[in-house]
C-alpha cells in the first residue's frame, strides 16, 4: 500500500525518502533538539547516523514491516 501525502495550510506529511537524511543529520547533531530523545538516539550522533537510519527504515517499508520511531 502506497503511503499518501497529506497537506494542510501549514504542514506537508509525505513518505520518508533518502533525500531526507541530510536534514535529519543536521538536526540530530544538535543536543538541544534531541536531548529528550536520548534514550533512542545515540549521542554524539554518528556522522552517518541519519543515512543509516533512513536506509534501514526504507528497507523495512519495502518489506512491508513496521518502521521504528
mmCIF file as Biopython writes it, N, C-alpha, C and O atoms, coordinates in Angstrom:
data_model
#
loop_
_atom_site.group_PDB
_atom_site.id
_atom_site.type_symbol
_atom_site.label_atom_id
_atom_site.label_alt_id
_atom_site.label_comp_id
_atom_site.label_asym_id
_atom_site.label_entity_id
_atom_site.label_seq_id
_atom_site.pdbx_PDB_ins_code
_atom_site.Cartn_x
_atom_site.Cartn_y
_atom_site.Cartn_z
_atom_site.occupancy
_atom_site.B_iso_or_equiv
_atom_site.auth_seq_id
_atom_site.auth_asym_id
_atom_site.pdbx_PDB_model_num
ATOM 1   N N  . UNK A ? 1  ? 0.836  -1.175 0.000  1.0 0.0 1  A 1 
ATOM 2   C CA . UNK A ? 1  ? 0.000  0.000  0.000  1.0 0.0 1  A 1 
ATOM 3   C C  . UNK A ? 1  ? 0.885  1.245  0.000  1.0 0.0 1  A 1 
ATOM 4   O O  . UNK A ? 1  ? 1.809  1.355  0.807  1.0 0.0 1  A 1 
ATOM 5   N N  . UNK A ? 2  ? 0.609  2.158  -0.883 1.0 0.0 2  A 1 
ATOM 6   C CA . UNK A ? 2  ? 1.359  3.408  -1.003 1.0 0.0 2  A 1 
ATOM 7   C C  . UNK A ? 2  ? 0.924  4.377  0.096  1.0 0.0 2  A 1 
ATOM 8   O O  . UNK A ? 2  ? -0.271 4.551  0.335  1.0 0.0 2  A 1 
ATOM 9   N N  . UNK A ? 3  ? 1.886  5.004  0.759  1.0 0.0 3  A 1 
ATOM 10  C CA . UNK A ? 3  ? 1.578  5.993  1.781  1.0 0.0 3  A 1 
ATOM 11  C C  . UNK A ? 3  ? 1.185  7.302  1.103  1.0 0.0 3  A 1 
ATOM 12  O O  . UNK A ? 3  ? 1.922  7.802  0.253  1.0 0.0 3  A 1 
ATOM 13  N N  . UNK A ? 4  ? 0.042  7.856  1.466  1.0 0.0 4  A 1 
ATOM 14  C CA . UNK A ? 4  ? -0.390 9.102  0.821  1.0 0.0 4  A 1 
ATOM 15  C C  . UNK A ? 4  ? 0.369  10.310 1.367  1.0 0.0 4  A 1 
ATOM 16  O O  . UNK A ? 4  ? 0.905  10.275 2.474  1.0 0.0 4  A 1 
ATOM 17  N N  . UNK A ? 5  ? 0.401  11.354 0.588  1.0 0.0 5  A 1 
ATOM 18  C CA . UNK A ? 5  ? 0.927  12.633 1.055  1.0 0.0 5  A 1 
ATOM 19  C C  . UNK A ? 5  ? -0.253 13.425 1.589  1.0 0.0 5  A 1 
ATOM 20  O O  . UNK A ? 5  ? -1.276 13.553 0.917  1.0 0.0 5  A 1 
ATOM 21  N N  . UNK A ? 6  ? -0.111 13.953 2.789  1.0 0.0 6  A 1 
ATOM 22  C CA . UNK A ? 6  ? -1.170 14.739 3.418  1.0 0.0 6  A 1 
ATOM 23  C C  . UNK A ? 6  ? -0.714 16.189 3.509  1.0 0.0 6  A 1 
ATOM 24  O O  . UNK A ? 6  ? 0.399  16.466 3.955  1.0 0.0 6  A 1 
ATOM 25  N N  . UNK A ? 7  ? -1.563 17.102 3.093  1.0 0.0 7  A 1 
ATOM 26  C CA . UNK A ? 7  ? -1.207 18.521 3.116  1.0 0.0 7  A 1 
ATOM 27  C C  . UNK A ? 7  ? -2.270 19.343 3.824  1.0 0.0 7  A 1 
ATOM 28  O O  . UNK A ? 7  ? -3.471 19.134 3.651  1.0 0.0 7  A 1 
ATOM 29  N N  . UNK A ? 8  ? -1.789 20.287 4.629  1.0 0.0 8  A 1 
ATOM 30  C CA . UNK A ? 8  ? -2.650 21.313 5.204  1.0 0.0 8  A 1 
ATOM 31  C C  . UNK A ? 8  ? -2.024 22.654 4.840  1.0 0.0 8  A 1 
ATOM 32  O O  . UNK A ? 8  ? -1.019 22.704 4.131  1.0 0.0 8  A 1 
ATOM 33  N N  . UNK A ? 9  ? -2.605 23.709 5.316  1.0 0.0 9  A 1 
ATOM 34  C CA . UNK A ? 9  ? -2.068 25.035 5.031  1.0 0.0 9  A 1 
ATOM 35  C C  . UNK A ? 9  ? -0.653 25.211 5.577  1.0 0.0 9  A 1 
ATOM 36  O O  . UNK A ? 9  ? 0.154  25.934 4.994  1.0 0.0 9  A 1 
ATOM 37  N N  . UNK A ? 10 ? -0.350 24.547 6.703  1.0 0.0 10 A 1 
ATOM 38  C CA . UNK A ? 10 ? 0.938  24.744 7.371  1.0 0.0 10 A 1 
ATOM 39  C C  . UNK A ? 10 ? 1.848  23.527 7.391  1.0 0.0 10 A 1 
ATOM 40  O O  . UNK A ? 10 ? 2.965  23.607 7.901  1.0 0.0 10 A 1 
ATOM 41  N N  . UNK A ? 11 ? 1.395  22.400 6.847  1.0 0.0 11 A 1 
ATOM 42  C CA . UNK A ? 11 ? 2.157  21.169 7.015  1.0 0.0 11 A 1 
ATOM 43  C C  . UNK A ? 11 ? 2.002  20.261 5.809  1.0 0.0 11 A 1 
ATOM 44  O O  . UNK A ? 11 ? 0.925  20.163 5.221  1.0 0.0 11 A 1 
ATOM 45  N N  . UNK A ? 12 ? 3.092  19.599 5.450  1.0 0.0 12 A 1 
ATOM 46  C CA . UNK A ? 12 ? 3.053  18.548 4.434  1.0 0.0 12 A 1 
ATOM 47  C C  . UNK A ? 12 ? 3.669  17.306 5.060  1.0 0.0 12 A 1 
ATOM 48  O O  . UNK A ? 12 ? 4.823  17.333 5.490  1.0 0.0 12 A 1 
ATOM 49  N N  . UNK A ? 13 ? 2.914  16.227 5.113  1.0 0.0 13 A 1 
ATOM 50  C CA . UNK A ? 13 ? 3.415  14.932 5.578  1.0 0.0 13 A 1 
ATOM 51  C C  . UNK A ? 13 ? 3.535  14.049 4.349  1.0 0.0 13 A 1 
ATOM 52  O O  . UNK A ? 13 ? 2.565  13.849 3.617  1.0 0.0 13 A 1 
ATOM 53  N N  . UNK A ? 14 ? 4.730  13.525 4.128  1.0 0.0 14 A 1 
ATOM 54  C CA . UNK A ? 14 ? 4.948  12.680 2.964  1.0 0.0 14 A 1 
ATOM 55  C C  . UNK A ? 14 ? 5.805  11.498 3.376  1.0 0.0 14 A 1 
ATOM 56  O O  . UNK A ? 14 ? 6.408  11.508 4.449  1.0 0.0 14 A 1 
ATOM 57  N N  . UNK A ? 15 ? 5.863  10.491 2.539  1.0 0.0 15 A 1 
ATOM 58  C CA . UNK A ? 15 ? 6.678  9.327  2.877  1.0 0.0 15 A 1 
ATOM 59  C C  . UNK A ? 15 ? 8.158  9.697  3.049  1.0 0.0 15 A 1 
ATOM 60  O O  . UNK A ? 15 ? 8.664  10.629 2.423  1.0 0.0 15 A 1 
ATOM 61  N N  . UNK A ? 16 ? 8.820  8.948  3.900  1.0 0.0 16 A 1 
ATOM 62  C CA . UNK A ? 16 ? 10.249 9.109  4.129  1.0 0.0 16 A 1 
ATOM 63  C C  . UNK A ? 16 ? 11.010 8.854  2.832  1.0 0.0 16 A 1 
ATOM 64  O O  . UNK A ? 16 ? 10.640 7.981  2.048  1.0 0.0 16 A 1 
ATOM 65  N N  . UNK A ? 17 ? 12.081 9.627  2.612  1.0 0.0 17 A 1 
ATOM 66  C CA . UNK A ? 17 ? 12.923 9.453  1.425  1.0 0.0 17 A 1 
ATOM 67  C C  . UNK A ? 17 ? 14.385 9.591  1.832  1.0 0.0 17 A 1 
ATOM 68  O O  . UNK A ? 17 ? 14.705 10.283 2.798  1.0 0.0 17 A 1 
ATOM 69  N N  . UNK A ? 18 ? 15.266 8.932  1.093  1.0 0.0 18 A 1 
ATOM 70  C CA . UNK A ? 18 ? 16.691 9.022  1.389  1.0 0.0 18 A 1 
ATOM 71  C C  . UNK A ? 18 ? 17.171 10.473 1.343  1.0 0.0 18 A 1 
ATOM 72  O O  . UNK A ? 18 ? 18.111 10.842 2.048  1.0 0.0 18 A 1 
ATOM 73  N N  . UNK A ? 19 ? 16.536 11.278 0.529  1.0 0.0 19 A 1 
ATOM 74  C CA . UNK A ? 19 ? 16.910 12.696 0.437  1.0 0.0 19 A 1 
ATOM 75  C C  . UNK A ? 19 ? 16.618 13.464 1.733  1.0 0.0 19 A 1 
ATOM 76  O O  . UNK A ? 19 ? 17.045 14.610 1.875  1.0 0.0 19 A 1 
ATOM 77  N N  . UNK A ? 20 ? 15.898 12.851 2.674  1.0 0.0 20 A 1 
ATOM 78  C CA . UNK A ? 20 ? 15.628 13.472 3.975  1.0 0.0 20 A 1 
ATOM 79  C C  . UNK A ? 20 ? 16.823 13.361 4.926  1.0 0.0 20 A 1 
ATOM 80  O O  . UNK A ? 20 ? 16.896 14.093 5.913  1.0 0.0 20 A 1 
ATOM 81  N N  . UNK A ? 21 ? 17.753 12.459 4.639  1.0 0.0 21 A 1 
ATOM 82  C CA . UNK A ? 21 ? 18.861 12.186 5.558  1.0 0.0 21 A 1 
ATOM 83  C C  . UNK A ? 21 ? 19.688 13.427 5.914  1.0 0.0 21 A 1 
ATOM 84  O O  . UNK A ? 21 ? 19.991 13.608 7.093  1.0 0.0 21 A 1 
ATOM 85  N N  . UNK A ? 22 ? 20.069 14.287 4.970  1.0 0.0 22 A 1 
ATOM 86  C CA . UNK A ? 22 ? 20.871 15.459 5.363  1.0 0.0 22 A 1 
ATOM 87  C C  . UNK A ? 22 ? 20.161 16.377 6.364  1.0 0.0 22 A 1 
ATOM 88  O O  . UNK A ? 22 ? 20.800 16.886 7.285  1.0 0.0 22 A 1 
ATOM 89  N N  . UNK A ? 23 ? 18.877 16.591 6.203  1.0 0.0 23 A 1 
ATOM 90  C CA . UNK A ? 23 ? 18.142 17.449 7.148  1.0 0.0 23 A 1 
ATOM 91  C C  . UNK A ? 23 ? 18.045 16.777 8.512  1.0 0.0 23 A 1 
ATOM 92  O O  . UNK A ? 23 ? 18.193 17.435 9.541  1.0 0.0 23 A 1 
ATOM 93  N N  . UNK A ? 24 ? 17.799 15.479 8.523  1.0 0.0 24 A 1 
ATOM 94  C CA . UNK A ? 24 ? 17.748 14.743 9.794  1.0 0.0 24 A 1 
ATOM 95  C C  . UNK A ? 24 ? 19.107 14.835 10.477 1.0 0.0 24 A 1 
ATOM 96  O O  . UNK A ? 24 ? 19.186 15.109 11.674 1.0 0.0 24 A 1 
ATOM 97  N N  . UNK A ? 25 ? 20.174 14.606 9.718  1.0 0.0 25 A 1 
ATOM 98  C CA . UNK A ? 25 ? 21.527 14.660 10.273 1.0 0.0 25 A 1 
ATOM 99  C C  . UNK A ? 25 ? 21.804 16.029 10.879 1.0 0.0 25 A 1 
ATOM 100 O O  . UNK A ? 25 ? 22.353 16.123 11.976 1.0 0.0 25 A 1 
ATOM 101 N N  . UNK A ? 26 ? 21.432 17.074 10.181 1.0 0.0 26 A 1 
ATOM 102 C CA . UNK A ? 26 ? 21.677 18.447 10.647 1.0 0.0 26 A 1 
ATOM 103 C C  . UNK A ? 26 ? 20.981 18.703 11.991 1.0 0.0 26 A 1 
ATOM 104 O O  . UNK A ? 26 ? 21.561 19.329 12.879 1.0 0.0 26 A 1 
ATOM 105 N N  . UNK A ? 27 ? 19.764 18.231 12.139 1.0 0.0 27 A 1 
ATOM 106 C CA . UNK A ? 27 ? 19.018 18.478 13.375 1.0 0.0 27 A 1 
ATOM 107 C C  . UNK A ? 27 ? 19.425 17.529 14.499 1.0 0.0 27 A 1 
ATOM 108 O O  . UNK A ? 27 ? 19.455 17.927 15.663 1.0 0.0 27 A 1 
ATOM 109 N N  . UNK A ? 28 ? 19.736 16.286 14.162 1.0 0.0 28 A 1 
ATOM 110 C CA . UNK A ? 28 ? 20.077 15.322 15.198 1.0 0.0 28 A 1 
ATOM 111 C C  . UNK A ? 28 ? 21.505 15.468 15.700 1.0 0.0 28 A 1 
ATOM 112 O O  . UNK A ? 28 ? 21.903 14.771 16.633 1.0 0.0 28 A 1 
ATOM 113 N N  . UNK A ? 29 ? 22.267 16.346 15.107 1.0 0.0 29 A 1 
ATOM 114 C CA . UNK A ? 29 ? 23.607 16.636 15.588 1.0 0.0 29 A 1 
ATOM 115 C C  . UNK A ? 29 ? 23.581 17.779 16.603 1.0 0.0 29 A 1 
ATOM 116 O O  . UNK A ? 29 ? 24.630 18.288 17.001 1.0 0.0 29 A 1 
ATOM 117 N N  . UNK A ? 30 ? 22.384 18.178 17.016 1.0 0.0 30 A 1 
ATOM 118 C CA . UNK A ? 30 ? 22.191 19.287 17.953 1.0 0.0 30 A 1 
ATOM 119 C C  . UNK A ? 30 ? 21.579 18.742 19.245 1.0 0.0 30 A 1 
ATOM 120 O O  . UNK A ? 30 ? 20.421 18.323 19.262 1.0 0.0 30 A 1 
ATOM 121 N N  . UNK A ? 31 ? 22.351 18.750 20.307 1.0 0.0 31 A 1 
ATOM 122 C CA . UNK A ? 31 ? 21.894 18.184 21.580 1.0 0.0 31 A 1 
ATOM 123 C C  . UNK A ? 31 ? 20.598 18.822 22.070 1.0 0.0 31 A 1 
ATOM 124 O O  . UNK A ? 31 ? 19.745 18.121 22.615 1.0 0.0 31 A 1 
ATOM 125 N N  . UNK A ? 32 ? 20.430 20.110 21.895 1.0 0.0 32 A 1 
ATOM 126 C CA . UNK A ? 32 ? 19.215 20.785 22.357 1.0 0.0 32 A 1 
ATOM 127 C C  . UNK A ? 32 ? 17.964 20.286 21.641 1.0 0.0 32 A 1 
ATOM 128 O O  . UNK A ? 32 ? 16.863 20.385 22.182 1.0 0.0 32 A 1 
ATOM 129 N N  . UNK A ? 33 ? 18.118 19.762 20.454 1.0 0.0 33 A 1 
ATOM 130 C CA . UNK A ? 33 ? 16.975 19.218 19.722 1.0 0.0 33 A 1 
ATOM 131 C C  . UNK A ? 33 ? 16.667 17.791 20.156 1.0 0.0 33 A 1 
ATOM 132 O O  . UNK A ? 33 ? 15.501 17.427 20.305 1.0 0.0 33 A 1 
ATOM 133 N N  . UNK A ? 34 ? 17.698 16.984 20.359 1.0 0.0 34 A 1 
ATOM 134 C CA . UNK A ? 34 ? 17.441 15.560 20.619 1.0 0.0 34 A 1 
ATOM 135 C C  . UNK A ? 34 ? 17.550 15.135 22.079 1.0 0.0 34 A 1 
ATOM 136 O O  . UNK A ? 34 ? 17.372 13.955 22.381 1.0 0.0 34 A 1 
ATOM 137 N N  . UNK A ? 35 ? 17.831 16.040 22.972 1.0 0.0 35 A 1 
ATOM 138 C CA . UNK A ? 35 ? 18.079 15.637 24.370 1.0 0.0 35 A 1 
ATOM 139 C C  . UNK A ? 35 ? 16.932 14.853 24.991 1.0 0.0 35 A 1 
ATOM 140 O O  . UNK A ? 35 ? 17.167 14.015 25.862 1.0 0.0 35 A 1 
ATOM 141 N N  . UNK A ? 36 ? 15.708 15.101 24.570 1.0 0.0 36 A 1 
ATOM 142 C CA . UNK A ? 36 ? 14.575 14.355 25.116 1.0 0.0 36 A 1 
ATOM 143 C C  . UNK A ? 36 ? 14.381 13.018 24.412 1.0 0.0 36 A 1 
ATOM 144 O O  . UNK A ? 36 ? 13.547 12.212 24.824 1.0 0.0 36 A 1 
ATOM 145 N N  . UNK A ? 37 ? 15.144 12.782 23.358 1.0 0.0 37 A 1 
ATOM 146 C CA . UNK A ? 37 ? 15.099 11.509 22.639 1.0 0.0 37 A 1 
ATOM 147 C C  . UNK A ? 37 ? 16.325 10.663 22.955 1.0 0.0 37 A 1 
ATOM 148 O O  . UNK A ? 37 ? 16.528 9.615  22.342 1.0 0.0 37 A 1 
ATOM 149 N N  . UNK A ? 38 ? 17.135 11.101 23.892 1.0 0.0 38 A 1 
ATOM 150 C CA . UNK A ? 38 ? 18.435 10.487 24.143 1.0 0.0 38 A 1 
ATOM 151 C C  . UNK A ? 38 ? 18.368 8.993  24.422 1.0 0.0 38 A 1 
ATOM 152 O O  . UNK A ? 38 ? 19.362 8.292  24.232 1.0 0.0 38 A 1 
ATOM 153 N N  . UNK A ? 39 ? 17.241 8.496  24.859 1.0 0.0 39 A 1 
ATOM 154 C CA . UNK A ? 39 ? 17.118 7.064  25.126 1.0 0.0 39 A 1 
ATOM 155 C C  . UNK A ? 39 ? 17.214 6.270  23.829 1.0 0.0 39 A 1 
ATOM 156 O O  . UNK A ? 39 ? 17.745 5.159  23.824 1.0 0.0 39 A 1 
ATOM 157 N N  . UNK A ? 40 ? 16.707 6.825  22.730 1.0 0.0 40 A 1 
ATOM 158 C CA . UNK A ? 40 ? 16.692 6.097  21.464 1.0 0.0 40 A 1 
ATOM 159 C C  . UNK A ? 40 ? 17.655 6.657  20.419 1.0 0.0 40 A 1 
ATOM 160 O O  . UNK A ? 40 ? 17.869 6.028  19.383 1.0 0.0 40 A 1 
ATOM 161 N N  . UNK A ? 41 ? 18.235 7.824  20.674 1.0 0.0 41 A 1 
ATOM 162 C CA . UNK A ? 41 ? 19.155 8.447  19.720 1.0 0.0 41 A 1 
ATOM 163 C C  . UNK A ? 41 ? 20.543 8.487  20.348 1.0 0.0 41 A 1 
ATOM 164 O O  . UNK A ? 41 ? 20.713 9.053  21.428 1.0 0.0 41 A 1 
ATOM 165 N N  . UNK A ? 42 ? 21.545 7.891  19.684 1.0 0.0 42 A 1 
ATOM 166 C CA . UNK A ? 42 ? 22.894 7.900  20.262 1.0 0.0 42 A 1 
ATOM 167 C C  . UNK A ? 42 ? 23.485 9.307  20.287 1.0 0.0 42 A 1 
ATOM 168 O O  . UNK A ? 42 ? 23.220 10.126 19.407 1.0 0.0 42 A 1 
ATOM 169 N N  . UNK A ? 43 ? 24.290 9.568  21.315 1.0 0.0 43 A 1 
ATOM 170 C CA . UNK A ? 43 ? 24.986 10.851 21.395 1.0 0.0 43 A 1 
ATOM 171 C C  . UNK A ? 43 ? 26.433 10.607 21.755 1.0 0.0 43 A 1 
ATOM 172 O O  . UNK A ? 43 ? 26.690 9.837  22.680 1.0 0.0 43 A 1 
ATOM 173 N N  . UNK A ? 44 ? 27.389 11.211 21.086 1.0 0.0 44 A 1 
ATOM 174 C CA . UNK A ? 44 ? 27.172 12.094 19.949 1.0 0.0 44 A 1 
ATOM 175 C C  . UNK A ? 44 ? 26.607 11.322 18.756 1.0 0.0 44 A 1 
ATOM 176 O O  . UNK A ? 44 ? 26.882 10.135 18.577 1.0 0.0 44 A 1 
ATOM 177 N N  . UNK A ? 45 ? 25.822 12.013 17.956 1.0 0.0 45 A 1 
ATOM 178 C CA . UNK A ? 45 ? 25.169 11.374 16.813 1.0 0.0 45 A 1 
ATOM 179 C C  . UNK A ? 45 ? 26.217 11.045 15.754 1.0 0.0 45 A 1 
ATOM 180 O O  . UNK A ? 45 ? 26.999 11.917 15.375 1.0 0.0 45 A 1 
ATOM 181 N N  . UNK A ? 46 ? 26.247 9.799  15.267 1.0 0.0 46 A 1 
ATOM 182 C CA . UNK A ? 46 ? 27.265 9.410  14.282 1.0 0.0 46 A 1 
ATOM 183 C C  . UNK A ? 46 ? 27.155 10.222 12.984 1.0 0.0 46 A 1 
ATOM 184 O O  . UNK A ? 46 ? 26.063 10.646 12.607 1.0 0.0 46 A 1 
ATOM 185 N N  . UNK A ? 47 ? 28.269 10.432 12.316 1.0 0.0 47 A 1 
ATOM 186 C CA . UNK A ? 47 ? 28.302 11.215 11.079 1.0 0.0 47 A 1 
ATOM 187 C C  . UNK A ? 47 ? 27.406 10.622 9.994  1.0 0.0 47 A 1 
ATOM 188 O O  . UNK A ? 47 ? 26.884 11.349 9.149  1.0 0.0 47 A 1 
ATOM 189 N N  . UNK A ? 48 ? 27.229 9.302  10.020 1.0 0.0 48 A 1 
ATOM 190 C CA . UNK A ? 48 ? 26.364 8.650  9.025  1.0 0.0 48 A 1 
ATOM 191 C C  . UNK A ? 48 ? 25.057 8.163  9.651  1.0 0.0 48 A 1 
ATOM 192 O O  . UNK A ? 48 ? 24.357 7.334  9.069  1.0 0.0 48 A 1 
ATOM 193 N N  . UNK A ? 49 ? 24.736 8.673  10.821 1.0 0.0 49 A 1 
ATOM 194 C CA . UNK A ? 49 ? 23.574 8.187  11.564 1.0 0.0 49 A 1 
ATOM 195 C C  . UNK A ? 49 ? 22.262 8.332  10.828 1.0 0.0 49 A 1 
ATOM 196 O O  . UNK A ? 49 ? 21.468 7.391  10.795 1.0 0.0 49 A 1 
ATOM 197 N N  . UNK A ? 50 ? 22.016 9.481  10.241 1.0 0.0 50 A 1 
ATOM 198 C CA . UNK A ? 50 ? 20.737 9.713  9.564  1.0 0.0 50 A 1 
ATOM 199 C C  . UNK A ? 50 ? 20.604 8.844  8.321  1.0 0.0 50 A 1 
ATOM 200 O O  . UNK A ? 50 ? 19.552 8.251  8.086  1.0 0.0 50 A 1 
ATOM 201 N N  . UNK A ? 51 ? 21.663 8.767  7.527  1.0 0.0 51 A 1 
ATOM 202 C CA . UNK A ? 51 ? 21.590 7.944  6.313  1.0 0.0 51 A 1 
ATOM 203 C C  . UNK A ? 51 ? 21.383 6.477  6.667  1.0 0.0 51 A 1 
ATOM 204 O O  . UNK A ? 51 ? 20.588 5.787  6.029  1.0 0.0 51 A 1 
ATOM 205 N N  . UNK A ? 52 ? 22.096 5.999  7.681  1.0 0.0 52 A 1 
ATOM 206 C CA . UNK A ? 52 ? 21.932 4.618  8.124  1.0 0.0 52 A 1 
ATOM 207 C C  . UNK A ? 52 ? 20.502 4.375  8.596  1.0 0.0 52 A 1 
ATOM 208 O O  . UNK A ? 52 ? 19.891 3.367  8.240  1.0 0.0 52 A 1 
ATOM 209 N N  . UNK A ? 53 ? 19.971 5.288  9.391  1.0 0.0 53 A 1 
ATOM 210 C CA . UNK A ? 53 ? 18.605 5.153  9.903  1.0 0.0 53 A 1 
ATOM 211 C C  . UNK A ? 53 ? 17.586 5.161  8.764  1.0 0.0 53 A 1 
ATOM 212 O O  . UNK A ? 53 ? 16.712 4.296  8.707  1.0 0.0 53 A 1 
ATOM 213 N N  . UNK A ? 54 ? 17.696 6.138  7.858  1.0 0.0 54 A 1 
ATOM 214 C CA . UNK A ? 54 ? 16.723 6.247  6.764  1.0 0.0 54 A 1 
ATOM 215 C C  . UNK A ? 54 ? 16.783 5.009  5.881  1.0 0.0 54 A 1 
ATOM 216 O O  . UNK A ? 54 ? 15.743 4.466  5.511  1.0 0.0 54 A 1 
ATOM 217 N N  . UNK A ? 55 ? 17.985 4.556  5.538  1.0 0.0 55 A 1 
ATOM 218 C CA . UNK A ? 55 ? 18.103 3.345  4.705  1.0 0.0 55 A 1 
ATOM 219 C C  . UNK A ? 55 ? 17.439 2.144  5.384  1.0 0.0 55 A 1 
ATOM 220 O O  . UNK A ? 55 ? 16.725 1.380  4.734  1.0 0.0 55 A 1 
ATOM 221 N N  . UNK A ? 56 ? 17.670 1.979  6.673  1.0 0.0 56 A 1 
ATOM 222 C CA . UNK A ? 56 ? 17.081 0.832  7.377  1.0 0.0 56 A 1 
ATOM 223 C C  . UNK A ? 56 ? 15.559 0.928  7.413  1.0 0.0 56 A 1 
ATOM 224 O O  . UNK A ? 56 ? 14.868 -0.081 7.278  1.0 0.0 56 A 1 
ATOM 225 N N  . UNK A ? 57 ? 15.043 2.131  7.594  1.0 0.0 57 A 1 
ATOM 226 C CA . UNK A ? 57 ? 13.588 2.295  7.626  1.0 0.0 57 A 1 
ATOM 227 C C  . UNK A ? 57 ? 12.979 2.074  6.247  1.0 0.0 57 A 1 
ATOM 228 O O  . UNK A ? 57 ? 11.907 1.479  6.137  1.0 0.0 57 A 1 
ATOM 229 N N  . UNK A ? 58 ? 13.643 2.541  5.194  1.0 0.0 58 A 1 
ATOM 230 C CA . UNK A ? 58 ? 13.138 2.327  3.836  1.0 0.0 58 A 1 
ATOM 231 C C  . UNK A ? 58 ? 13.130 0.841  3.483  1.0 0.0 58 A 1 
ATOM 232 O O  . UNK A ? 58 ? 12.226 0.374  2.791  1.0 0.0 58 A 1 
ATOM 233 N N  . UNK A ? 59 ? 14.138 0.091  3.957  1.0 0.0 59 A 1 
ATOM 234 C CA . UNK A ? 59 ? 14.155 -1.361 3.743  1.0 0.0 59 A 1 
ATOM 235 C C  . UNK A ? 59 ? 12.964 -2.013 4.440  1.0 0.0 59 A 1 
ATOM 236 O O  . UNK A ? 59 ? 12.313 -2.889 3.871  1.0 0.0 59 A 1 
ATOM 237 N N  . UNK A ? 60 ? 12.682 -1.589 5.657  1.0 0.0 60 A 1 
ATOM 238 C CA . UNK A ? 60 ? 11.545 -2.142 6.399  1.0 0.0 60 A 1 
ATOM 239 C C  . UNK A ? 60 ? 10.227 -1.816 5.697  1.0 0.0 60 A 1 
ATOM 240 O O  . UNK A ? 60 ? 9.338  -2.664 5.607  1.0 0.0 60 A 1 
ATOM 241 N N  . UNK A ? 61 ? 10.107 -0.589 5.204  1.0 0.0 61 A 1 
ATOM 242 C CA . UNK A ? 61 ? 8.893  -0.183 4.490  1.0 0.0 61 A 1 
ATOM 243 C C  . UNK A ? 61 ? 8.715  -1.048 3.244  1.0 0.0 61 A 1 
ATOM 244 O O  . UNK A ? 61 ? 7.616  -1.529 2.969  1.0 0.0 61 A 1 
ATOM 245 N N  . UNK A ? 62 ? 9.796  -1.242 2.495  1.0 0.0 62 A 1 
ATOM 246 C CA . UNK A ? 62 ? 9.732  -2.058 1.276  1.0 0.0 62 A 1 
ATOM 247 C C  . UNK A ? 62 ? 9.330  -3.495 1.577  1.0 0.0 62 A 1 
ATOM 248 O O  . UNK A ? 62 ? 8.666  -4.146 0.770  1.0 0.0 62 A 1 
ATOM 249 N N  . UNK A ? 63 ? 9.737  -3.981 2.743  1.0 0.0 63 A 1 
ATOM 250 C CA . UNK A ? 63 ? 9.414  -5.352 3.139  1.0 0.0 63 A 1 
ATOM 251 C C  . UNK A ? 63 ? 8.027  -5.454 3.768  1.0 0.0 63 A 1 
ATOM 252 O O  . UNK A ? 63 ? 7.589  -6.545 4.134  1.0 0.0 63 A 1 
ATOM 253 N N  . UNK A ? 64 ? 7.337  -4.322 3.895  1.0 0.0 64 A 1 
ATOM 254 C CA . UNK A ? 64 ? 6.004  -4.334 4.493  1.0 0.0 64 A 1 
ATOM 255 C C  . UNK A ? 64 ? 6.022  -4.439 6.004  1.0 0.0 64 A 1 
ATOM 256 O O  . UNK A ? 64 ? 5.015  -4.791 6.618  1.0 0.0 64 A 1 
ATOM 257 N N  . UNK A ? 65 ? 7.164  -4.136 6.608  1.0 0.0 65 A 1 
ATOM 258 C CA . UNK A ? 65 ? 7.297  -4.212 8.062  1.0 0.0 65 A 1 
ATOM 259 C C  . UNK A ? 65 ? 6.980  -2.863 8.700  1.0 0.0 65 A 1 
ATOM 260 O O  . UNK A ? 65 ? 6.948  -1.828 8.035  1.0 0.0 65 A 1 
ATOM 261 N N  . UNK A ? 66 ? 6.747  -2.910 10.000 1.0 0.0 66 A 1 
ATOM 262 C CA . UNK A ? 66 ? 6.519  -1.680 10.765 1.0 0.0 66 A 1 
ATOM 263 C C  . UNK A ? 66 ? 7.837  -0.935 10.895 1.0 0.0 66 A 1 
ATOM 264 O O  . UNK A ? 66 ? 8.886  -1.552 11.084 1.0 0.0 66 A 1 
ATOM 265 N N  . UNK A ? 67 ? 7.791  0.396  10.795 1.0 0.0 67 A 1 
ATOM 266 C CA . UNK A ? 67 ? 9.024  1.159  10.954 1.0 0.0 67 A 1 
ATOM 267 C C  . UNK A ? 67 ? 9.199  1.563  12.409 1.0 0.0 67 A 1 
ATOM 268 O O  . UNK A ? 67 ? 8.244  1.593  13.185 1.0 0.0 67 A 1 
ATOM 269 N N  . UNK A ? 68 ? 10.440 1.872  12.760 1.0 0.0 68 A 1 
ATOM 270 C CA . UNK A ? 68 ? 10.776 2.270  14.130 1.0 0.0 68 A 1 
ATOM 271 C C  . UNK A ? 68 ? 10.648 3.765  14.291 1.0 0.0 68 A 1 
ATOM 272 O O  . UNK A ? 68 ? 10.803 4.519  13.330 1.0 0.0 68 A 1 
ATOM 273 N N  . UNK A ? 69 ? 10.366 4.190  15.495 1.0 0.0 69 A 1 
ATOM 274 C CA . UNK A ? 69 ? 10.263 5.591  15.916 1.0 0.0 69 A 1 
ATOM 275 C C  . UNK A ? 69 ? 10.295 6.516  14.736 1.0 0.0 69 A 1 
ATOM 276 O O  . UNK A ? 69 ? 10.219 7.733  14.904 1.0 0.0 69 A 1 
#
